[in-house]
Amino acid sequence: MPSVKEMDWSGKTVLVRTDYNVPLSPRGHKWIVRDPRRIITSFETINFLRERGNKVILMSHLGRPKSREDGQCSLLPVAGYLQKNTDWPVEFIDELDDWDSVRATIAAGEPGSVFLLENLRFHPGEKQNDPQLAKNLASLADFFVNEAFSSCHREHASVVGVAKLLPSAAGVALDSEVRAFSQLLDNPVHPFVVVVGGAKISDKIDPIVNLARRADAVLIGGGVANNFLKAVGLAVQKSYLQDAPADWRKEGRDFVDVANEILQENRSYRLLKDGYIPLPKIIYPVDVVAAAAIDSRKTSIVELTSNEKICDRCNQMYLDIGPKTIKLYRELIMQAETVFWNGPMGAFEKAPFVHGTKEIARAVAKTGGVTLVGGGDTIAALDRFGYFNSVDYVSMAGSAALEFLSGKRLPGLAALEREQ
């Protein structure tokens, strides 16, 4: 997969697929960018191209618009951010129906000009990988750069279609993401500890399975852990368990069954904590913070050792990992040479259930190993606790990163691969 920095492109026009799917906030009668980090990650590629006298056309999606009148999904606030926070001459192109006009606007631009196209998902052909939309987009430029790793799991016109029509390369940020995650899969430094949390298990199954084959330990928290607790016969009371897909339910299968399969696949492996204490590879909580409801301020610690004790109060929800689990997880993370973390340990947005996620964030930030973190809620936790700049790599890629870590071939990356 060629990198843009390997390309000798100068004095041309380059179409760049970015990830400007950023949160917006209302201010008066308009919307502004609330978190610009995804925008900022594209700057190195854009500056590299502009310094060589190229015109740069930026394109992205934002949200899930139902129509072109959906003002909350317009990229106009992103254009405003670029105009205010860079010294680039940025022009926003808000109408993509008249492609001759768009081409004329770009042709009139000076070398180093930057153009931002309106939200690609205003066009139904984007998600359908419509060949005509891909052709129209490709007609605007001489070359294509994909700088949106977060969209590479989508076979969309701006990700796959255009790459098949123009000489293409990976942007700096995309190349960096692929290298970071490839290191986890191909050559992690051991001990390698994976931390997986979050509410839903559905998109975590394949990464857990694939990473467990490479990791020394997989630490499970959040709602994901409830499936593993139930799989080993522990009561989870009213705790959240994600519903299985309809076709699974017809077969009498659910995510607890999958958790059990993962445990069975890894039952013969052991991690030596402190060099001599044997622990299983898949580790789930030994205690949790429980409450009757997520908004409750009255909590209790449930020791996950006896169903008899647990069932004395079977109306509670498990909303954070407990102090013994925190201590164990922290010690394992601090011993690691490589750590990957995706998903909070509980409902950290609520004060009574913040401690587990906060302490895992602290451990990941303080360990001497290489640390990689991904997932929107996990990044929010790093932000909240002040550790965002204390980890080695923070991925903005979300689902694409999880699919990559599952071992799947992403269409957007495959479209950039050189023929051997």
C-alpha angles and dihedrals in degrees: 000000000000120000122225088238089064092056123095095213117152135153091011138107118260126194111212123195105210134179104240093151090131132155116264130202129201117248114179107308096341142058126246134193110265099187116022100181096108088051093049093053089067095055097088092056093044093049091047091055096043093050087061093054097257124146109232125213114194122202132177145146125243124199125319105297118196092200142354089264091067098113093185089067100047117117090218091104088054090052088051091051092051092048092050100041104038136048092232122121096243122189122188116217106201100173122061101170095090102057093176088059092048091051091049091051092052093044089056092056123104123241108282093030117144124212126188118202121214119260109306092213090068081080116069089209092069097071091037092055087235109199092217094054090048089050092049092050092046090051089067096065150030097226140022131221123189110211096160109090087163089067098042093098088063121084093215131150095251093046106038107007097056093043089061092054104045137043100268143197141175119261121238095258094044091049090049092051093049092049093048095050094040087058089058091052101037109030117003117171109243140269085054115187124190120198116197126181140137131114102276126059098190098089093036099058099082095043091049091050094046097042093044088064089060104030130083092217138009114203114202126203143149122040089326089069093059090070091055093046091053091044090062092047101262119139114246094189110200094341120139118272116177115238115249120239116273094253090053092050090053088058092046091248129135141166092274087065089053091049089052091051090052091050092049093048090055100035095109096053123093136190117209106223112204086003097288114040108094116221131174118258093238107056123187129182121293091196137014142195108246136189138170091249139002091253094050119114093196108089139170136195113243117202106215096216106090128042089196092063093041094052092056085081106025096161098080136103125223104233106164140011114266131242096266091051091047091053093049094045093046092052092050092047092049090054093051128105092196127030130183117186128187123164134021122267095237146332091321093167087075117071098230091055102042100092101080096051092042093053093046089050089051092050093048090049094048102042117106093225130093109281129203123180131185142168131074098257092045091052089048089054092050088051094048094050096041098247101113093107094042098073125078099232133013115191121208092189102099114175094013091058092049091050090048090050088050088064095250122147107241115220093221092054094042089055090059097048118116118237110250 
